[in-house]
Amino acid sequence: MISIDQLDQNESLRREAFPACRDRVFLAHAGVAAIPQAAVSAMDEFNRASSTGELDYSDVLLDQMDSVRSSAARIIEAGPDEIALLGPTSLGLSLVANGIDWNEEDEIIAYLDDYPANVYPWKYLEKRGVKTVFLQPAEPGEITPDLIKGAITRRSRMLALASCNFLTGYRIDIEAISRIAKDRDILFCLDSIQTVGAFATPAKQVDFLSADSHKWMLGPMTAGIFYVDRSRLETLAPSLLGAWNVKSPNFIAEDEVRFEPGGRRFEPGVLNAQGLLGMKASIELLLDHGIDQVSRRILTLKQHLCDDLERLGFSLAGPKNGPNASGITTFTDRNDPDKVRQVFQKLTQRNVITSFRHDRSGVPYIRFSPHFYNTHAEIEKAVSVIASAG
């Protein structure tokens, strides 16, 4: 395994471990991440065994999925019994929205400018008399503990927040907000897809958590983690039922619906085993490096990027350092939106992969999201392309 210290010195090892580096500068992990070789190899092995009929779909596969469950639990500091192996993120959030016994006029505190997957499940509950209270931060994505306190009423039933805003990269203070929720006996559901794998995201501070692996966990799409605190397993009724999560001895349905224990009660059918094994390989890679080391590396690259973007005269969205900074760096030129589009086109032409986004008012942004394996040389190349486009 290539160490973080070797990343800037040993390009051949880096390219072997992270194939995306071979012919492009991949800086879009807040979108759909490029998968490392370790995950590709794990999925290839599963496919090979499947193609030759060697795969044991009974006890062996169950044991493999339990090992994935254990790795998933480690990266969010949870118990394996609190984990359901489900993706995408919206599936877990929808299970929470549909599994709570809501009362009419219950209130859910959310943020309209979160990614839509963390808006629509709560908004749709208005058909059942549940009110969505949308936060209005001073700056986009800046969800602070004080803002939360000001939105809470006696009818507040749940906080439904993202650990990090997908546009501005503002990372919330999960611990402080958790204390507020616990003190007031309010449920806390976290869309954590933009932090798990990049920053410590301890599940013990929330009641529910959902994150697909295809961003900062460096896994494939539709392989993810859905967490339910074991104290809430009876609070959240499974809204999807099948032969996997309801006890069916010898594949025979019983008169009584009895759920499997722990997080398995939320897995209604066959799992995305191939993708989950790829997710496990990527999670183990991240854990081997250490999430704290990964975070420090990401923030070092971010600082390099922010300094150069500001030098070139661009406006940054969200914090560039401090406890609320994340791996997302988003910038624009408010006086010249066409320039932003031209810069994005130039980056794409030069094989520098980023994301193009807009805010609610239509202002265009370019979003960078380098991961720990990216290098300072790649940041310098991206900046040189931007400078040449201007």
C-alpha positions in Angstrom: 0.0 0.0 0.0 1.3 3.4 -1.0 1.5 5.7 2.1 0.3 9.2 2.1 3.9 10.4 2.5 4.8 8.7 -0.8 1.9 10.2 -2.9 3.9 13.2 -4.1 7.1 11.2 -4.7 6.1 7.9 -6.2 3.9 8.5 -9.2 4.1 4.9 -10.6 2.8 3.4 -7.3 0.1 6.1 -7.1 -1.1 5.3 -10.6 -1.1 1.6 -9.9 -3.3 2.1 -6.8 -5.5 4.8 -8.3 -6.0 4.1 -12.1 -7.8 7.5 -12.6 -4.4 9.2 -12.2 -3.0 7.6 -15.3 -4.5 9.9 -17.9 -6.4 12.6 -16.1 -6.5 14.8 -13.0 -9.6 13.6 -11.1 -10.9 16.2 -8.7 -14.6 15.4 -8.5 -15.1 13.0 -5.5 -18.1 15.0 -4.3 -19.8 13.8 -7.5 -19.1 10.2 -8.6 -15.7 9.1 -7.4 -13.1 7.2 -9.4 -12.7 3.8 -7.9 -9.3 2.6 -6.6 -7.7 -0.6 -7.9 -8.4 -2.4 -4.6 -12.1 -2.0 -5.1 -11.9 -3.0 -8.7 -10.0 -6.2 -7.8 -12.5 -7.2 -5.1 -15.4 -6.8 -7.6 -13.5 -8.6 -10.3 -12.9 -11.6 -8.0 -16.7 -11.7 -7.2 -17.5 -11.6 -10.9 -15.0 -14.3 -11.8 -16.5 -16.6 -9.1 -20.0 -15.8 -10.3 -19.1 -16.5 -14.0 -17.6 -19.9 -13.2 -20.4 -21.0 -10.8 -17.9 -21.2 -7.9 -19.8 -18.6 -5.8 -21.5 -20.1 -2.7 -24.7 -18.0 -2.4 -25.5 -19.4 1.1 -23.3 -19.3 4.1 -20.2 -18.0 2.4 -22.0 -15.0 0.9 -23.7 -14.2 4.2 -20.3 -14.3 5.9 -18.9 -11.9 3.3 -21.8 -9.5 3.8 -21.2 -9.7 7.6 -17.6 -8.7 7.0 -18.8 -5.7 4.9 -21.1 -4.8 7.7 -18.2 -4.8 10.2 -16.1 -2.6 7.9 -19.0 -0.2 7.4 -19.5 0.0 11.2 -15.9 0.8 11.8 -15.8 3.8 9.5 -18.7 5.5 11.2 -17.8 4.1 14.7 -21.0 2.1 15.1 -21.9 -1.5 16.0 -22.3 -4.0 13.1 -25.8 -4.8 14.4 -26.8 -1.1 13.7 -25.8 -1.3 10.0 -28.0 -2.1 6.9 -26.1 -2.4 3.7 -28.2 -0.2 1.4 -27.6 2.4 -1.2 -28.3 5.0 -2.6 -28.4 7.6 0.2 -32.0 8.5 -0.7 -33.1 5.0 0.1 -32.0 5.2 3.7 -33.5 8.7 4.1 -36.8 7.6 2.6 -36.8 4.6 5.0 -36.6 7.1 7.8 -39.3 9.3 6.4 -41.7 6.4 5.8 -40.9 4.4 8.9 -41.6 6.9 11.7 -45.1 7.0 13.2 -45.6 10.7 12.6 -48.3 12.8 14.2 -50.2 15.5 12.4 -48.4 18.9 12.9 -45.1 17.3 13.7 -42.2 19.5 12.4 -39.1 18.4 10.6 -36.2 20.9 10.5 -34.4 20.7 7.2 -32.6 22.9 4.6 -34.2 23.6 1.2 -30.8 24.0 -0.5 -29.4 20.7 0.6 -29.1 18.1 -2.1 -32.6 17.2 -3.2 -32.3 13.6 -1.9 -32.4 15.2 1.6 -35.3 17.5 0.9 -38.0 15.6 -1.0 -38.5 12.7 1.5 -39.4 15.2 4.2 -41.3 17.6 2.0 -43.5 14.7 0.8 -44.6 14.1 4.4 -46.7 17.3 4.2 -49.4 15.0 2.6 -49.6 13.4 6.1 -49.8 16.7 7.9 -46.1 16.9 8.8 -44.6 20.4 8.5 -41.2 21.0 7.0 -39.4 23.9 8.6 -36.7 25.1 6.2 -33.7 26.8 7.8 -32.5 30.1 6.3 -28.8 30.5 7.0 -26.9 33.8 6.6 -24.7 32.1 4.0 -25.5 29.1 1.8 -25.1 25.9 3.7 -24.0 27.6 6.9 -26.1 25.5 9.3 -25.0 26.5 12.8 -26.1 25.3 16.2 -27.6 28.7 17.0 -29.6 28.6 13.7 -31.0 25.2 14.8 -31.9 26.4 18.3 -33.8 29.3 16.8 -35.9 27.0 14.6 -37.0 24.5 17.3 -40.5 24.7 18.6 -42.5 22.4 20.9 -43.6 20.5 17.8 -40.1 19.8 16.4 -39.8 16.0 16.0 -36.7 15.6 13.8 -33.6 17.4 12.5 -32.9 16.2 8.9 -29.6 17.6 7.9 -26.6 17.0 5.7 -23.2 16.6 7.3 -21.7 18.8 4.6 -23.4 21.1 2.0 -22.9 19.7 -1.5 -22.4 23.1 -3.1 -20.5 25.3 -0.6 -18.7 22.5 1.4 -19.8 23.9 4.7 -19.4 21.1 7.3 -21.8 21.2 10.2 -20.9 20.7 13.9 -22.5 17.3 14.3 -21.5 17.0 18.0 -23.0 20.4 19.0 -26.2 19.8 17.0 -26.5 16.3 18.5 -26.4 17.8 22.0 -29.2 20.1 21.1 -31.3 17.3 19.7 -30.7 15.0 22.7 -31.5 17.8 25.2 -34.8 18.4 23.5 -35.6 14.7 22.7 -35.6 15.4 19.0 -34.6 12.8 16.4 -31.5 13.5 14.3 -31.2 12.1 10.8 -28.0 12.7 8.9 -27.2 12.6 5.2 -23.5 12.0 5.5 -22.5 11.1 2.0 -20.2 14.2 1.7 -18.1 13.4 4.8 -17.9 9.6 5.4 -14.5 8.5 4.1 -13.0 12.0 4.3 -13.8 13.2 7.8 -14.7 11.4 11.1 -18.5 11.1 11.1 -19.4 9.2 14.3 -22.8 7.7 14.0 -23.3 7.6 17.8 -24.1 11.3 17.7 -27.2 10.7 15.5 -30.3 8.4 15.4 -30.2 7.7 11.7 -27.5 8.0 9.0 -27.4 7.3 5.3 -24.4 7.4 2.9 -23.8 5.8 -0.4 -20.2 4.9 -1.1 -19.7 6.5 -4.5 -18.2 9.7 -3.2 -15.6 10.0 -0.4 -15.7 6.3 0.5 -14.3 5.7 -3.0 -16.8 2.9 -3.6 -19.2 2.1 -6.4 -22.7 3.5 -6.9 -25.6 1.8 -5.0 -23.5 0.3 -2.4 -23.9 2.2 0.9 -24.4 2.4 4.6 -27.7 2.9 6.4 -27.3 3.2 10.2 -30.0 3.0 12.8 -29.0 3.5 16.5 -29.9 0.3 18.2 -32.1 2.3 20.7 -34.2 3.4 17.7 -34.6 0.0 16.0 -38.2 -0.3 17.3 -38.9 3.4 16.6 -38.3 2.9 12.9 -40.7 0.5 11.3 -39.4 -1.2 8.1 -41.3 0.1 5.2 -39.8 -2.4 2.7 -40.5 -6.1 3.3 -39.2 -9.2 1.6 -37.6 -12.6 2.1 -34.3 -11.2 3.4 -35.5 -9.1 6.3 -38.6 -11.1 7.4 -37.9 -14.6 8.9 -38.7 -17.2 6.3 -37.3 -20.6 7.3 -36.5 -22.8 4.3 -37.8 -20.0 2.1 -41.4 -20.6 3.3 -43.5 -17.6 4.3 -45.0 -17.6 7.8 -48.3 -16.3 9.0 -46.5 -13.9 11.4 -44.1 -11.1 10.2 -41.0 -11.4 12.4 -38.1 -9.2 11.4 -34.4 -10.2 11.4 -32.4 -8.6 14.2 -30.5 -5.3 14.0 -29.9 -3.5 10.7 -30.8 -6.5 8.6 -34.5 -5.8 9.2 -34.1 -2.9 6.7 -32.7 -5.1 3.9 -35.7 -6.5 2.1 -34.0 -8.5 -0.6 -30.8 -9.6 -2.1 -28.0 -7.2 -1.6 -25.7 -5.6 -4.2 -23.0 -8.0 -3.1 -20.5 -7.1 -5.9 -20.7 -3.4 -5.1 -20.6 -3.9 -1.4 -17.4 -6.0 -1.6 -15.9 -3.1 -3.6 -17.1 -0.7 -1.0 -15.5 -2.8 1.7 -12.1 -2.8 -0.1 -12.2 1.0 -0.4 -13.3 1.4 3.2 -10.4 -0.8 4.4 -8.0 1.2 2.3 -9.2 4.4 4.0 -9.1 2.9 7.4 -5.6 1.6 6.8 -4.4 5.1 6.1 -6.4 6.5 9.0 -9.3 8.9 8.6 -7.6 11.7 10.5 -4.6 11.4 8.2 -6.9 11.4 5.2 -8.7 14.6 6.5 -5.4 16.4 7.0 -4.2 15.6 3.5 -7.5 16.8 2.0 -7.4 20.0 3.9 -3.8 20.7 2.9 -4.7 20.2 -0.8 -7.7 22.5 -0.2 -5.6 25.3 1.3 -3.3 25.1 -1.7 -6.2 25.3 -4.1 -8.0 28.2 -2.2 -4.8 30.3 -2.1 -4.3 30.0 -5.8 -8.0 30.6 -6.7 -8.1 33.8 -4.6 -4.8 35.0 -6.2 -6.5 34.6 -9.5 -9.4 36.8 -8.3 -12.2 34.2 -8.0 -14.8 34.2 -5.2 -14.9 31.1 -2.9 -18.1 29.7 -1.5 -17.9 28.3 2.0 -15.0 28.2 4.5 -11.5 27.5 3.3 -10.2 26.4 6.7 -11.3 25.8 10.2 -13.6 23.2 11.7 -16.4 23.8 9.1 -14.1 23.3 6.1 -14.5 20.2 4.0 -13.0 18.6 0.9 -15.3 20.7 -1.3 -13.9 23.9 -2.8 -16.4 25.8 -4.9 -15.6 29.1 -6.7 -17.1 31.5 -9.2 -16.7 34.9 -10.8 -19.9 36.8 -10.1 -19.0 39.6 -12.5 -18.4 37.2 -15.4 -20.5 34.0 -15.4 -19.4 33.2 -19.0 -15.8 33.1 -17.8 -16.8 30.4 -15.3 -18.3 28.3 -18.1 -15.2 28.8 -20.2 -12.9 27.8 -17.4 -14.9 24.6 -16.8 -14.8 23.8 -20.5 -11.1 24.3 -20.6 -10.5 22.1 -17.5 -12.6 19.3 -19.1 -10.7 19.6 -22.4 -7.4 19.3 -20.5 -8.6 16.2 -18.6 -9.0 17.9 -15.3 -12.3 16.5 -14.0 -14.4 18.8 -11.8 -18.1 19.5 -11.3 -20.2 22.3 -12.7 -23.0 23.5 -10.4 -25.5 26.4 -9.9 -27.0 28.1 -6.8 -30.7 28.8 -6.5 -30.3 32.2 -8.2 -28.6 30.6 -11.2 -25.0 31.7 -10.5 -22.6 29.1 -12.0 -19.8 27.5 -9.9 -17.0 25.1 -10.5 -16.6 22.6 -7.7 -13.3 20.9 -6.8 -13.3 17.9 -4.5 -9.8 16.3 -4.4 -9.3 13.2 -2.2 -6.2 12.3 -0.2 -4.5 10.5 -3.1 -4.4 13.7 -5.3 -1.2 15.6 -5.4 0.0 19.1 -5.1 1.3 18.8 -8.7 -2.2 18.0 -9.8 -3.5 21.1 -8.0 -0.9 23.2 -9.8 -1.9 21.8 -13.2 -5.5 22.6 -12.5 -4.6 26.1 -11.5 -2.4 26.6 -14.5 -5.3 25.6 -16.8 -7.6 28.1 -15.0 -5.1 30.8 -15.3 -4.6 30.2 -19.1 -8.4 30.2 -19.6 -8.7 33.6 -18.0 
